[in-house]
Amino acid sequence: MPRDYDDEDDRDDRPRKRRRDDDDEDDDDRPRRRRREEPKSNTGLILGIVGGVVLLVLAGCGYGIWKITQGVNQVVQQAKQMGESFEVEAKSEGVADQFLTHLTTGQAQTAYDATTPAFKTKYTKAQFDDLLKKNPLLTKHKDHEEVGTSSVTGDKPNRQRKMQLSLSPTEIDHGFDDFDDEDNPRPPKKPKPPAGPRLTITLTVVETADGQWKVDALTMP
């Protein structure tokens, strides 16, 4: 005959169904499944390296361009200075040649008028004419050439050049022969007359405030 469970204590002795909530603490002691770690990305490192290389290349290119620019500017500056030097030499020589040409063509007044005030202070027109009479080769020379070396001194617009010139009573062979070929034979040279004594003078030409060049002094040893 089945047993009655009227007694409350007897009912408590029956095995109870284990509830899930009671096992929470036991579940915490169980080994947990290890999560799979995602591999670390090297994208940032690669980008950093690439960026650094690019910056180095750009810096090298920039320095190279700067050096090239500096070199070009230096060459341009040197070429400019050389061009100015040639121009000044050409102008100063042209003024000296014109002054002497005026003297040999009977234009002493024109030659005197083209000089600087300092020249006119040193030589009045009468004194200048007297200088020409005492040194006839000034007005009767056939050719002239520069002897020694000269250079332009001073800064613009106060530059000057002293030229020592040798005046010759005959034409001077400057060493520039005419071009000769089969179609244009060179005519035979005429014998030159014996050269007479020369006259050595020193002409000083200066640059004026308006950029013109004029004879400033005439001296003889």
C-alpha positions, 0 to 999 in steps of 0.5 A: 500500500503506498505510503502517505506523505502527510508528514512535512518532514518526510516530504523534505527528505525526498531528493529534490531536482537540482535547479539551474540557479543553484549551479551558477557558482559551480559553473563559474569554476568550469574552464572557460573557452578561450576566445580566439585572438585576432592577429594584430594588424601591421598596416599602421607600421607599414604606412609609417615606414612608407611615409617616412621613405616618401618624406626622405625622398621628397627632402632629397629632391627638394635639396637637389632642386635647391642646389641646382637652383643655386648653381644656376643662379650663380652661373647666371650672376657670373655671366651677367657680371662678365657681360657688364665687364665686357660692356664697360671695357667696350665703352671705355675703349670706344671713348678713347678711340673717338677722342684720338680720332677727333684729334687726328681729323682736325676736330680738337675742339670736339675732342675737348668739348667731350671731356669732363669738367675735371679735364677742363679744369686741368687744361683750358682750351688754350693750354690744350692747344699748346699741348697738341703743338708740343706733341704733334704725334697726338694729331698725326699718329696713324694708329694706336694700341694699348700697352700693358694691362688695365682694368675698370676700378670703382663702383657704378656710377663712379667707375674709371679706367686708365689706359696706357696707349702707344701712338704710332706714326704708321699702321700697326700690325695687330695680328688680324689678317683678312680671311683668305680662301681660293675664291677670294685671294688676299691681295699682296701686302704693301710694304710698310714704311719704317716706323718712327718713334712712338708716343706713349700716353695715358688716358683716364676715362670715367663714368659720369652720373648719367651713365656716359663715359668721358675722357677725364685725364691725359698724361704723358711720361 
